[in-house]
């Protein structure tokens, strides 16, 4: 095992994985850190805003996985890393960053993290949250309208043109790498408890 326990939480957009990751981190408040795939969207400041809006943000190529993996490996060496901060309204990286130090538990949160074999290889506990398409769409509608200032029309359009097809092509097949698959949980407390129990077993 690594110097820290790396826990990967994967699932489709709107599966609740980020909430699960945050709640899990609270369970291990003083000994965990979250690294979110969304922080590593490639910077699109070199192209027009109109062109940015037409990018496929659900394809693995939209994420700088090389930087993400490199930073995780540096973290494992005890080095502080500077995680990028992404502006979802402008589709660019900001000039700010989040400083992250090594913790006992590193929680990786992302839709495509299991599609990257080099990431899969360094994750100790891989969990896939398997939620039906209709529930994921509803969750995404609520989240993106509230947190990212987007219209319902743009959310639905993106979901049908890129989110759903990319889920079917990249995300769903990647669940074969999961150590645990949690299917359609009734509440998000359920997967949090399951993952917490598994972490405790590994650390004991």
MDTraj code that builds the backbone (N, CA, C; nanometers):
import mdtraj as md
import numpy as np

residues = "UNK UNK UNK UNK UNK UNK UNK UNK UNK UNK UNK UNK UNK UNK UNK UNK UNK UNK UNK UNK UNK UNK UNK UNK UNK UNK UNK UNK UNK UNK UNK UNK UNK UNK UNK UNK UNK UNK UNK UNK UNK UNK UNK UNK UNK UNK UNK UNK UNK UNK UNK UNK UNK UNK UNK UNK UNK UNK UNK UNK UNK UNK UNK UNK UNK UNK UNK UNK UNK UNK UNK UNK UNK UNK UNK UNK UNK UNK UNK UNK UNK UNK UNK UNK UNK UNK UNK UNK UNK UNK UNK UNK UNK UNK UNK UNK UNK UNK UNK UNK UNK UNK UNK UNK UNK UNK UNK UNK UNK UNK UNK UNK UNK UNK UNK UNK UNK UNK UNK UNK UNK UNK UNK UNK UNK UNK UNK UNK UNK UNK UNK UNK UNK UNK UNK UNK UNK UNK UNK UNK UNK UNK UNK UNK UNK UNK UNK UNK UNK UNK UNK UNK UNK UNK UNK UNK UNK UNK UNK UNK UNK UNK UNK UNK UNK UNK UNK UNK UNK UNK UNK UNK UNK UNK UNK UNK UNK UNK UNK UNK UNK UNK UNK UNK UNK UNK UNK UNK UNK UNK UNK UNK UNK UNK UNK UNK UNK UNK UNK UNK UNK UNK UNK UNK".split()
xyz = np.array([
    [0.0842, -0.1201, 0.0000],
    [0.0000, 0.0000, 0.0000],
    [0.0877, 0.1250, 0.0000],
    [0.0341, 0.2351, -0.0511],
    [0.1057, 0.3618, -0.0543],
    [0.1264, 0.4171, 0.0864],
    [0.2024, 0.5261, 0.0956],
    [0.2204, 0.5953, 0.2239],
    [0.0861, 0.6416, 0.2782],
    [-0.0050, 0.6709, 0.1863],
    [-0.1423, 0.7057, 0.2228],
    [-0.2352, 0.6062, 0.1546],
    [-0.3550, 0.5906, 0.2080],
    [-0.4557, 0.5056, 0.1443],
    [-0.5287, 0.5893, 0.0404],
    [-0.5215, 0.5482, -0.0854],
    [-0.5907, 0.6209, -0.1919],
    [-0.7236, 0.5527, -0.2203],
    [-0.8310, 0.6277, -0.2032],
    [-0.9667, 0.5780, -0.2263],
    [-1.0235, 0.6500, -0.3481],
    [-1.0621, 0.5751, -0.4505],
    [-1.1213, 0.6344, -0.5698],
    [-1.2717, 0.6157, -0.5698],
    [-1.3452, 0.7268, -0.5837],
    [-1.4913, 0.7205, -0.5911],
    [-1.5325, 0.7674, -0.7300],
    [-1.5888, 0.6750, -0.8062],
    [-1.6207, 0.7002, -0.9462],
    [-1.7687, 0.6735, -0.9714],
    [-1.8206, 0.7321, -1.0781],
    [-1.9601, 0.7132, -1.1157],
    [-1.9980, 0.8205, -1.2152],
    [-2.1145, 0.8081, -1.2738],
    [-2.1583, 0.9066, -1.3703],
    [-2.1837, 1.0420, -1.3071],
    [-2.1864, 1.1447, -1.3913],
    [-2.2190, 1.2784, -1.3436],
    [-2.3593, 1.2782, -1.2842],
    [-2.3716, 1.3266, -1.1616],
    [-2.5012, 1.3267, -1.0949],
    [-2.5284, 1.2019, -1.0138],
    [-2.4269, 1.1188, -0.9944],
    [-2.4462, 0.9958, -0.9160],
    [-2.4356, 1.0209, -0.7659],
    [-2.3923, 1.1410, -0.7283],
    [-2.3792, 1.1744, -0.5870],
    [-2.2407, 1.1486, -0.5315],
    [-2.1460, 1.1140, -0.6205],
    [-2.0124, 1.0757, -0.5739],
    [-1.9393, 1.1881, -0.5009],
    [-1.9604, 1.3137, -0.5437],
    [-1.8918, 1.4255, -0.4778],
    [-1.9454, 1.4473, -0.3372],
    [-2.0763, 1.4356, -0.3205],
    [-2.1362, 1.4464, -0.1869],
    [-2.0853, 1.3324, -0.0995],
    [-2.0790, 1.2131, -0.1568],
    [-2.0281, 1.0968, -0.0834],
    [-1.8833, 1.1204, -0.0416],
    [-1.8026, 1.1715, -0.1343],
    [-1.6615, 1.1994, -0.1033],
    [-1.6492, 1.3011, 0.0092],
    [-1.7312, 1.4056, 0.0036],
    [-1.7269, 1.5095, 0.1076],
    [-1.7706, 1.4554, 0.2434],
    [-1.8769, 1.3757, 0.2435],
    [-1.9246, 1.3181, 0.3698],
    [-1.8237, 1.2181, 0.4258],
    [-1.7614, 1.1434, 0.3362],
    [-1.6597, 1.0476, 0.3789],
    [-1.5406, 1.1205, 0.4406],
    [-1.5033, 1.2310, 0.3784],
    [-1.3923, 1.3110, 0.4308],
    [-1.4232, 1.3629, 0.5706],
    [-1.5496, 1.3967, 0.5942],
    [-1.5898, 1.4430, 0.7274],
    [-1.5771, 1.3320, 0.8318],
    [-1.5988, 1.2082, 0.7881],
    [-1.5854, 1.0944, 0.8801],
    [-1.4399, 1.0772, 0.9246],
    [-1.3491, 1.1160, 0.8341],
    [-1.2057, 1.1077, 0.8651],
    [-1.1472, 1.2490, 0.8619],
    [-1.2134, 1.3372, 0.9338],
    [-1.1902, 1.4816, 0.9245],
    [-1.0434, 1.5226, 0.9353],
    [-0.9721, 1.4651, 1.0288],
    [-0.8349, 1.5083, 1.0543],
    [-0.7296, 1.4269, 0.9799],
    [-0.7750, 1.3350, 0.8966],
    [-0.6769, 1.2479, 0.8314],
    [-0.7095, 1.2195, 0.6846],
    [-0.7821, 1.3112, 0.6191],
    [-0.8174, 1.2885, 0.4790],
    [-0.8131, 1.4176, 0.3983],
    [-0.7969, 1.4005, 0.2689],
    [-0.7998, 1.5122, 0.1751],
    [-0.8691, 1.4641, 0.0479],
    [-0.9408, 1.5548, -0.0189],
    [-1.0111, 1.5200, -0.1429],
    [-0.9397, 1.5832, -0.2621],
    [-0.9196, 1.5038, -0.3652],
    [-0.8690, 1.5563, -0.4923],
    [-0.9754, 1.5276, -0.5975],
    [-1.0269, 1.6343, -0.6575],
    [-1.1389, 1.6231, -0.7499],
    [-1.0917, 1.6306, -0.8947],
    [-1.1364, 1.5357, -0.9737],
    [-1.1030, 1.5336, -1.1165],
    [-1.1374, 1.6657, -1.1849],
    [-1.2481, 1.7277, -1.1462],
    [-1.2933, 1.8510, -1.2108],
    [-1.1923, 1.9648, -1.1993],
    [-1.1035, 1.9570, -1.1017],
    [-1.0012, 2.0608, -1.0859],
    [-0.9013, 2.0582, -1.2012],
    [-0.8979, 1.9467, -1.2727],
    [-0.7944, 1.9265, -1.3739],
    [-0.8448, 1.9417, -1.5172],
    [-0.9606, 2.0071, -1.5346],
    [-1.0027, 2.0394, -1.6706],
    [-0.8942, 2.1223, -1.7373],
    [-0.8692, 2.0938, -1.8641],
    [-0.7665, 2.1686, -1.9368],
    [-0.8095, 2.3139, -1.9561],
    [-0.7124, 2.4028, -1.9499],
    [-0.7396, 2.5457, -1.9647],
    [-0.7739, 2.5770, -2.1104],
    [-0.8886, 2.6423, -2.1326],
    [-0.9331, 2.6740, -2.2684],
    [-0.9287, 2.8237, -2.2970],
    [-0.8478, 2.8953, -2.2223],
    [-0.8432, 3.0415, -2.2368],
    [-0.7897, 3.0858, -2.3728],
    [-0.7239, 2.9954, -2.4456],
    [-0.6653, 3.0319, -2.5750],
    [-0.7677, 3.0335, -2.6881],
    [-0.8894, 2.9841, -2.6620],
    [-0.9933, 2.9857, -2.7659],
    [-1.1113, 3.0704, -2.7192],
    [-1.1994, 3.1063, -2.8125],
    [-1.3116, 3.1945, -2.7806],
    [-1.4099, 3.1262, -2.6861],
    [-1.4899, 3.2081, -2.6163],
    [-1.5880, 3.1534, -2.5231],
    [-1.6878, 3.0645, -2.5965],
    [-1.7258, 3.1056, -2.7176],
    [-1.8206, 3.0259, -2.7966],
    [-1.7627, 2.8882, -2.8276],
    [-1.6357, 2.8841, -2.8626],
    [-1.5702, 2.7560, -2.8912],
    [-1.5574, 2.6721, -2.7644],
    [-1.5302, 2.7388, -2.6525],
    [-1.5196, 2.6669, -2.5251],
    [-1.6500, 2.5952, -2.4930],
    [-1.7605, 2.6661, -2.5148],
    [-1.8926, 2.6110, -2.4810],
    [-1.9267, 2.4883, -2.5645],
    [-1.8615, 2.4755, -2.6791],
    [-1.8903, 2.3630, -2.7683],
    [-1.7964, 2.2442, -2.7483],
    [-1.7085, 2.2540, -2.6483],
    [-1.6163, 2.1440, -2.6206],
    [-1.6896, 2.0278, -2.5526],
    [-1.6371, 1.9084, -2.5727],
    [-1.6919, 1.7900, -2.5056],
    [-1.6199, 1.7732, -2.3719],
    [-1.6820, 1.8236, -2.2653],
    [-1.6203, 1.8205, -2.1330],
    [-1.6343, 1.6844, -2.0644],
    [-1.6985, 1.5904, -2.1324],
    [-1.7205, 1.4582, -2.0729],
    [-1.6308, 1.3512, -2.1333],
    [-1.5432, 1.3942, -2.2230],
    [-1.4464, 1.3026, -2.2843],
    [-1.3173, 1.3052, -2.2024],
    [-1.2500, 1.1912, -2.1880],
    [-1.1249, 1.1890, -2.1103],
    [-1.0210, 1.2911, -2.1560],
    [-1.0236, 1.3261, -2.2849],
    [-0.9249, 1.4212, -2.3372],
    [-0.9423, 1.5625, -2.2815],
    [-1.0572, 1.5891, -2.2191],
    [-1.0810, 1.7231, -2.1628],
    [-1.0114, 1.7413, -2.0281],
    [-0.9622, 1.6314, -1.9721],
    [-0.8998, 1.6334, -1.8394],
    [-0.7488, 1.6140, -1.8510],
    [-0.6742, 1.6915, -1.7750],
    [-0.5285, 1.6769, -1.7713],
    [-0.4932, 1.5688, -1.6682],
    [-0.5133, 1.4435, -1.7078],
    [-0.4876, 1.3317, -1.6168],
    [-0.3386, 1.3156, -1.5873],
    [-0.2547, 1.3593, -1.6802],
    [-0.1101, 1.3517, -1.6576],
    [-0.0716, 1.4377, -1.5375],
    [-0.1251, 1.5596, -1.5321],
    [-0.0980, 1.6489, -1.4188],
    [-0.1583, 1.5928, -1.2909],
    [-0.2805, 1.5408, -1.3004],
    [-0.3482, 1.4859, -1.1825],
    [-0.2663, 1.3729, -1.1212],
    [-0.2235, 1.2794, -1.2044],
    [-0.1451, 1.1659, -1.1547],
    [-0.0107, 1.2127, -1.0993],
    [0.0523, 1.3045, -1.1694],
    [0.1812, 1.3575, -1.1249],
    [0.1700, 1.4226, -0.9877],
    [0.0631, 1.4992, -0.9678],
    [0.0452, 1.5656, -0.8391],
    [0.0163, 1.4648, -0.7278],
    [-0.0602, 1.3616, -0.7584],
    [-0.0878, 1.2579, -0.6576],
    [0.0419, 1.1880, -0.6171],
    [0.1259, 1.1567, -0.7152],
    [0.2536, 1.0911, -0.6853],
    [0.3447, 1.1816, -0.6032],
    [0.3428, 1.3114, -0.6333],
    [0.4213, 1.4065, -0.5538],
    [0.3689, 1.4142, -0.4112],
    [0.2372, 1.4081, -0.3988],
    [0.1747, 1.4105, -0.2664],
    [0.2201, 1.2896, -0.1845],
    [0.2259, 1.1746, -0.2500],
    [0.2698, 1.0522, -0.1821],
    [0.4154, 1.0607, -0.1356],
    [0.4910, 1.1484, -0.2000],
    [0.6308, 1.1697, -0.1600],
    [0.6421, 1.2719, -0.0473],
    [0.5254, 1.3203, -0.0016],
    [0.5254, 1.4159, 0.1080],
    [0.5371, 1.5603, 0.0651],
    [0.5267, 1.5853, -0.0650],
    [0.5376, 1.7219, -0.1157],
    [0.4005, 1.7888, -0.1193],
    [0.3970, 1.9165, -0.0861],
    [0.2723, 1.9917, -0.0998],
    [0.2445, 2.0128, -0.2486],
    [0.1184, 1.9977, -0.2888],
    [0.0823, 2.0206, -0.4288],
    [-0.0110, 2.1404, -0.4400],
    [-0.0140, 2.1993, -0.5589],
    [-0.1004, 2.3135, -0.5862],
    [-0.2043, 2.2708, -0.6895],
    [-0.3220, 2.2358, -0.6398],
    [-0.4295, 2.1864, -0.7265],
    [-0.4956, 2.3041, -0.7980],
    [-0.5116, 2.2965, -0.9309],
    [-0.5738, 2.4064, -1.0050],
    [-0.7176, 2.4319, -0.9589],
    [-0.7620, 2.5551, -0.9735],
    [-0.9021, 2.5908, -0.9468],
    [-0.9647, 2.6312, -1.0798],
    [-1.0726, 2.5632, -1.1159],
    [-1.1349, 2.5808, -1.2475],
    [-1.2611, 2.6654, -1.2379],
    [-1.2795, 2.7540, -1.3355],
    [-1.3988, 2.8386, -1.3429],
    [-1.4962, 2.7756, -1.4429],
    [-1.6045, 2.7169, -1.3910],
    [-1.6997, 2.6457, -1.4765],
    [-1.7873, 2.7387, -1.5594],
    [-1.7973, 2.8638, -1.5206],
    [-1.8803, 2.9576, -1.5971],
    [-1.8062, 3.0096, -1.7200],
    [-1.6728, 3.0178, -1.7101],
    [-1.5922, 3.0685, -1.8219],
    [-1.5130, 2.9582, -1.8919],
    [-1.5118, 2.8389, -1.8320],
    [-1.4382, 2.7238, -1.8868],
    [-1.2882, 2.7517, -1.8978],
    [-1.2327, 2.8097, -1.7924],
    [-1.0883, 2.8351, -1.7877],
    [-1.0353, 2.8053, -1.6477],
    [-0.9055, 2.7826, -1.6402],
    [-0.8410, 2.7729, -1.5101],
    [-0.8187, 2.9135, -1.4566],
    [-0.8436, 2.9301, -1.3300],
    [-0.8152, 3.0590, -1.2680],
    [-0.6663, 3.0642, -1.2338],
    [-0.6212, 3.1796, -1.1887],
    [-0.4807, 3.1941, -1.1491],
    [-0.4590, 3.1457, -1.0059],
    [-0.5697, 3.1101, -0.9404],
    [-0.5603, 3.0631, -0.8026],
    [-0.5402, 2.9114, -0.7996],
    [-0.5019, 2.8614, -0.6855],
    [-0.4868, 2.7176, -0.6676],
    [-0.5122, 2.6821, -0.5218],
    [-0.5331, 2.5540, -0.4984],
    [-0.5544, 2.5038, -0.3624],
    [-0.4310, 2.4257, -0.3192],
    [-0.3735, 2.4660, -0.2082],
    [-0.2566, 2.3955, -0.1561],
    [-0.3024, 2.2733, -0.0766],
    [-0.2489, 2.1574, -0.1116],
    [-0.2893, 2.0313, -0.0489],
    [-0.1660, 1.9591, 0.0042],
    [-0.1748, 1.9141, 0.1282],
    [-0.0669, 1.8382, 0.1914],
    [-0.1080, 1.6923, 0.2076],
    [-0.0094, 1.6061, 0.2247],
    [-0.0343, 1.4631, 0.2399],
    [-0.1164, 1.4332, 0.3652],
    [-0.2164, 1.3482, 0.3488],
    [-0.2969, 1.2999, 0.4606],
    [-0.2967, 1.1477, 0.4588],
    [-0.3457, 1.0905, 0.5651],
    [-0.3493, 0.9442, 0.5769],
    [-0.4375, 0.8822, 0.4691],
    [-0.5459, 0.9541, 0.4342],
    [-0.6398, 0.9060, 0.3323],
    [-0.6521, 1.0113, 0.2229],
    [-0.6316, 0.9700, 0.0985],
    [-0.6502, 1.0585, -0.0170],
    [-0.7726, 1.0087, -0.0924],
    [-0.8746, 1.0930, -0.1018],
    [-0.9988, 1.0557, -0.1700],
    [-1.0000, 1.1185, -0.3089],
    [-1.0048, 1.0353, -0.4119],
    [-1.0144, 1.0837, -0.5492],
    [-1.1598, 1.0776, -0.5933],
    [-1.2094, 1.1877, -0.6475],
    [-1.3499, 1.1988, -0.6872],
    [-1.3554, 1.2350, -0.8349],
    [-1.4168, 1.1480, -0.9170],
    [-1.4248, 1.1819, -1.0587],
    [-1.5023, 1.0814, -1.1410],
    [-1.5559, 1.1290, -1.2518],
    [-1.6345, 1.0433, -1.3406],
    [-1.5468, 0.9491, -1.4220],
    [-1.4264, 0.9947, -1.4545],
    [-1.3438, 0.9219, -1.5510],
    [-1.2169, 0.8621, -1.4916],
    [-1.2036, 0.8663, -1.3602],
    [-1.0774, 0.8224, -1.2994],
    [-1.0483, 0.6742, -1.3213],
    [-1.1527, 0.5923, -1.3377],
    [-1.1298, 0.4495, -1.3616],
    [-1.1062, 0.4194, -1.5101],
    [-1.1237, 0.5200, -1.5954],
    [-1.0971, 0.5012, -1.7385],
    [-0.9486, 0.5175, -1.7689],
    [-0.8739, 0.5629, -1.6682],
    [-0.7300, 0.5862, -1.6842],
    [-0.6525, 0.4786, -1.6092],
    [-0.5958, 0.3849, -1.6827],
    [-0.5325, 0.2691, -1.6198],
    [-0.4161, 0.3102, -1.5293],
    [-0.3460, 0.4172, -1.5649],
    [-0.2336, 0.4616, -1.4813],
    [-0.2811, 0.5181, -1.3477],
    [-0.4036, 0.5684, -1.3443],
    [-0.4625, 0.6117, -1.2173],
    [-0.5146, 0.4910, -1.1404],
    [-0.5814, 0.4020, -1.2119],
    [-0.6368, 0.2814, -1.1491],
    [-0.5279, 0.2059, -1.0731],
    [-0.4091, 0.2019, -1.1319],
    [-0.2983, 0.1254, -1.0741],
    [-0.2506, 0.1789, -0.9392],
    [-0.2749, 0.3068, -0.9115],
    [-0.2261, 0.3626, -0.7845],
    [-0.3375, 0.3800, -0.6808],
    [-0.4610, 0.3422, -0.7178],
    [-0.5732, 0.3542, -0.6242],
    [-0.5869, 0.2246, -0.5447],
    [-0.5901, 0.2364, -0.4126],
    [-0.5967, 0.1182, -0.3255],
    [-0.7377, 0.0612, -0.3126],
    [-0.8371, 0.1498, -0.3036],
    [-0.9766, 0.1067, -0.2889],
    [-1.0603, 0.1801, -0.3922],
    [-1.1174, 0.1037, -0.4847],
    [-1.1925, 0.1626, -0.5956],
    [-1.3417, 0.1351, -0.5783],
    [-1.4203, 0.2428, -0.5710],
    [-1.5647, 0.2316, -0.5467],
    [-1.6401, 0.2973, -0.6613],
    [-1.7371, 0.2255, -0.7180],
    [-1.8192, 0.2792, -0.8270],
    [-1.9627, 0.2966, -0.7781],
    [-2.0157, 0.4179, -0.7944],
    [-2.1542, 0.4476, -0.7566],
    [-2.2404, 0.4350, -0.8817],
    [-2.3212, 0.3304, -0.8882],
    [-2.3980, 0.2958, -1.0079],
    [-2.5433, 0.3399, -0.9915],
    [-2.5755, 0.4550, -1.0508],
    [-2.7081, 0.5163, -1.0344],
    [-2.7774, 0.5247, -1.1704],
    [-2.9094, 0.4962, -1.1787],
    [-2.9818, 0.5017, -1.3056],
    [-2.9721, 0.6378, -1.3748],
    [-2.9790, 0.6343, -1.5068],
    [-2.9655, 0.7543, -1.5893],
    [-3.0634, 0.8647, -1.5496],
    [-3.1889, 0.8303, -1.5263],
    [-3.2912, 0.9314, -1.4958],
    [-3.2596, 1.0065, -1.3668],
    [-3.2077, 0.9362, -1.2684],
    [-3.1725, 0.9992, -1.1408],
    [-3.0508, 1.0891, -1.1562],
    [-2.9552, 1.0452, -1.2380],
    [-2.8348, 1.1258, -1.2589],
    [-2.8675, 1.2554, -1.3316],
    [-2.9584, 1.2478, -1.4296],
    [-2.9984, 1.3680, -1.5025],
    [-3.0674, 1.4672, -1.4100],
    [-3.1593, 1.4194, -1.3279],
    [-3.2320, 1.5069, -1.2356],
    [-3.1365, 1.5761, -1.1386],
    [-3.0427, 1.5009, -1.0852],
    [-2.9449, 1.5559, -0.9912],
    [-2.8604, 1.6626, -1.0595],
    [-2.8190, 1.6338, -1.1828],
    [-2.7338, 1.7278, -1.2565],
    [-2.8093, 1.8564, -1.2898],
    [-2.9372, 1.8444, -1.3231],
    [-3.0181, 1.9632, -1.3516],
    [-3.0203, 2.0566, -1.2311],
    [-3.0430, 1.9991, -1.1148],
    [-3.0502, 2.0795, -0.9927],
    [-2.9153, 2.1408, -0.9583],
    [-2.8100, 2.0610, -0.9681],
    [-2.6768, 2.1089, -0.9301],
    [-2.6246, 2.2167, -1.0238],
    [-2.6312, 2.1915, -1.1549],
    [-2.5714, 2.2852, -1.2495],
    [-2.6452, 2.4176, -1.2562],
    [-2.7766, 2.4132, -1.2357],
    [-2.8535, 2.5377, -1.2346],
    [-2.8182, 2.6208, -1.1120],
    [-2.8056, 2.5542, -0.9993],
    [-2.7805, 2.6238, -0.8728],
    [-2.6346, 2.6645, -0.8564],
    [-2.5429, 2.5705, -0.8797],
    [-2.4020, 2.5945, -0.8490],
    [-2.3222, 2.6521, -0.9651],
    [-2.3656, 2.6264, -1.0868],
    [-2.2846, 2.6673, -1.2020],
    [-2.3548, 2.7688, -1.2915],
    [-2.4723, 2.8143, -1.2473],
    [-2.5420, 2.9225, -1.3152],
    [-2.5836, 2.8927, -1.4580],
    [-2.6208, 2.7687, -1.4856],
    [-2.6551, 2.7302, -1.6218],
    [-2.8059, 2.7177, -1.6400],
    [-2.8519, 2.7312, -1.7658],
    [-2.9942, 2.7178, -1.7959],
    [-3.0290, 2.5699, -1.8095],
    [-3.1580, 2.5390, -1.7880],
    [-3.2048, 2.4005, -1.7990],
    [-3.1837, 2.3482, -1.9406],
    [-3.2053, 2.4355, -2.0390],
    [-3.1881, 2.3958, -2.1789],
    [-3.0439, 2.3529, -2.2074],
    [-2.9478, 2.4308, -2.1585],
    [-2.8071, 2.3976, -2.1850],
    [-2.7661, 2.2701, -2.1117],
    [-2.8212, 2.2504, -1.9914],
    [-2.7910, 2.1296, -1.9138],
    [-2.8423, 2.0056, -1.9862],
    [-2.9686, 2.0116, -2.0306],
    [-3.0292, 1.8969, -2.0995],
    [-2.9594, 1.8679, -2.2324],
    [-2.9233, 1.9752, -2.3032],
    [-2.8567, 1.9586, -2.4323],
    [-2.7210, 1.8906, -2.4155],
    [-2.6455, 1.9361, -2.3161],
    [-2.5150, 1.8753, -2.2911],
    [-2.5299, 1.7298, -2.2477],
    [-2.6329, 1.7031, -2.1687],
    [-2.6521, 1.5663, -2.1183],
    [-2.6775, 1.4683, -2.2327],
    [-2.7638, 1.5079, -2.3262],
    [-2.8000, 1.4165, -2.4350],
    [-2.6907, 1.4055, -2.5415],
    [-2.6147, 1.5139, -2.5619],
    [-2.5141, 1.5120, -2.6688],
    [-2.3785, 1.4575, -2.6247],
    [-2.3416, 1.4805, -2.4973],
    [-2.2088, 1.4331, -2.4541],
    [-2.2100, 1.3516, -2.3249],
    [-2.2860, 1.3950, -2.2246],
    [-2.2788, 1.3278, -2.0940],
    [-2.3213, 1.1815, -2.1037],
    [-2.4388, 1.1578, -2.1597],
    [-2.4887, 1.0198, -2.1694],
    [-2.4016, 0.9335, -2.2628],
    [-2.3688, 0.9826, -2.3848],
    [-2.2836, 0.9006, -2.4723],
    [-2.1467, 0.8689, -2.4118],
    [-2.0865, 0.9662, -2.3433],
    [-1.9547, 0.9430, -2.2835],
    [-1.9637, 0.8492, -2.1630],
    [-2.0767, 0.8549, -2.0927],
    [-2.0986, 0.7598, -1.9825],
    [-2.0992, 0.6182, -2.0381],
    [-2.1735, 0.6003, -2.1470],
    [-2.1853, 0.4667, -2.2062],
    [-2.0530, 0.4175, -2.2649],
    [-1.9740, 0.5109, -2.3179],
    [-1.8490, 0.4725, -2.3844],
    [-1.7323, 0.4525, -2.2879],
    [-1.7235, 0.5391, -2.1865],
    [-1.6045, 0.5375, -2.1009],
    [-1.6300, 0.5020, -1.9539],
    [-1.7368, 0.5576, -1.8974],
    [-1.7552, 0.5457, -1.7523],
    [-1.8121, 0.4099, -1.7128],
    [-1.9242, 0.3724, -1.7747],
    [-1.9865, 0.2444, -1.7391],
    [-1.8908, 0.1255, -1.7581],
    [-1.8165, 0.1197, -1.8707],
    [-1.7226, 0.0074, -1.8864],
    [-1.6117, 0.0062, -1.7811],
    [-1.5791, 0.1241, -1.7257],
    [-1.4674, 0.1317, -1.6305],
    [-1.5017, 0.0754, -1.4933],
    [-1.6298, 0.0470, -1.4697],
    [-1.6666, -0.0063, -1.3381],
    [-1.6142, -0.1484, -1.3171],
    [-1.5638, -0.2092, -1.4251],
    [-1.5038, -0.3431, -1.4120],
    [-1.3802, -0.3398, -1.3221],
    [-1.3216, -0.2219, -1.3048],
    [-1.2031, -0.2095, -1.2196],
    [-1.2383, -0.1888, -1.0725],
    [-1.3657, -0.1670, -1.0435],
    [-1.4060, -0.1350, -0.9063],
    [-1.3926, -0.2550, -0.8130],
    [-1.3484, -0.2268, -0.6920],
    [-1.3472, -0.3286, -0.5866],
    [-1.4870, -0.3437, -0.5276],
    [-1.5603, -0.2319, -0.5259],
    [-1.6971, -0.2300, -0.4728],
    [-1.7852, -0.1528, -0.5701],
    [-1.8995, -0.2107, -0.6072],
    [-1.9998, -0.1396, -0.6872],
    [-2.1237, -0.1233, -0.6007],
    [-2.1626, 0.0012, -0.5788],
    [-2.2820, 0.0297, -0.4979],
    [-2.3928, 0.0719, -0.5938],
    [-2.4973, -0.0094, -0.6024],
    [-2.6020, 0.0103, -0.7027],
    [-2.7239, 0.0825, -0.6459],
    [-2.7560, 0.1962, -0.7075],
    [-2.8760, 0.2748, -0.6768],
    [-2.9050, 0.2844, -0.5268],
    [-2.8147, 0.3437, -0.4495],
    [-2.8383, 0.3546, -0.3046],
    [-2.9616, 0.4389, -0.2740],
    [-3.0377, 0.3985, -0.1729],
    [-3.1599, 0.4709, -0.1354],
    [-3.1261, 0.6085, -0.0787],
    [-3.0186, 0.6134, -0.0013],
    [-2.9692, 0.7406, 0.0515],
    [-2.8183, 0.7426, 0.0320],
    [-2.7580, 0.8608, 0.0375],
    [-2.6136, 0.8705, 0.0213],
    [-2.5397, 0.8287, 0.1478],
    [-2.6133, 0.8179, 0.2583],
    [-2.5518, 0.7691, 0.3822],
    [-2.5068, 0.6238, 0.3676],
    [-2.5809, 0.5484, 0.2866],
    [-2.5517, 0.4056, 0.2687],
    [-2.4120, 0.3825, 0.2108],
    [-2.3781, 0.4442, 0.0941],
    [-2.2425, 0.4230, 0.0422],
    [-2.1333, 0.4800, 0.1318],
    [-2.1623, 0.5905, 0.1998],
    [-2.0635, 0.6489, 0.2915],
    [-2.0268, 0.5479, 0.3994],
    [-2.1288, 0.4819, 0.4547],
    [-2.1057, 0.3839, 0.5608],
    [-2.0291, 0.2625, 0.5088],
    [-2.0655, 0.2169, 0.3886],
    [-1.9982, 0.1012, 0.3288],
    [-1.8499, 0.1313, 0.3070],
    [-1.8218, 0.2485, 0.2501],
    [-1.6823, 0.2851, 0.2214],
    [-1.6050, 0.3075, 0.3509],
    [-1.6694, 0.3714, 0.4470],
    [-1.6049, 0.3947, 0.5768],
    [-1.5640, 0.2621, 0.6413],
    [-1.6535, 0.1650, 0.6362],
    [-1.6243, 0.0332, 0.6940],
    [-1.5057, -0.0339, 0.6243],
    [-1.5011, -0.0213, 0.4910],
    [-1.3916, -0.0821, 0.4147],
    [-1.2584, -0.0150, 0.4471],
    [-1.2607, 0.1174, 0.4589],
    [-1.1380, 0.1906, 0.4936],
    [-1.0875, 0.1470, 0.6307],
    [-1.1794, 0.1365, 0.7245],
    [-1.1404, 0.0951, 0.8602],
    [-1.0797, -0.0452, 0.8611],
    [-1.1352, -0.1346, 0.7779],
    [-1.0808, -0.2710, 0.7682],
    [-0.9367, -0.2682, 0.7172],
    [-0.9139, -0.1843, 0.6157],
    [-0.7800, -0.1763, 0.5557],
    [-0.6800, -0.1148, 0.6532],
    [-0.7238, -0.0131, 0.7255],
    [-0.6327, 0.0590, 0.8149],
    [-0.6084, -0.0132, 0.9467],
    [-0.7005, -0.1019, 0.9843],
    [-0.6850, -0.1748, 1.1122],
    [-0.5657, -0.2705, 1.1081],
])
top = md.Topology()
chain = top.add_chain()
for i, resn in enumerate(residues, 1):
    res = top.add_residue(resn, chain, resSeq=i)
    for name in ("N", "CA", "C"):
        top.add_atom(name, md.element.get_by_symbol(name[0]), res)
traj = md.Trajectory(xyz[None], top)
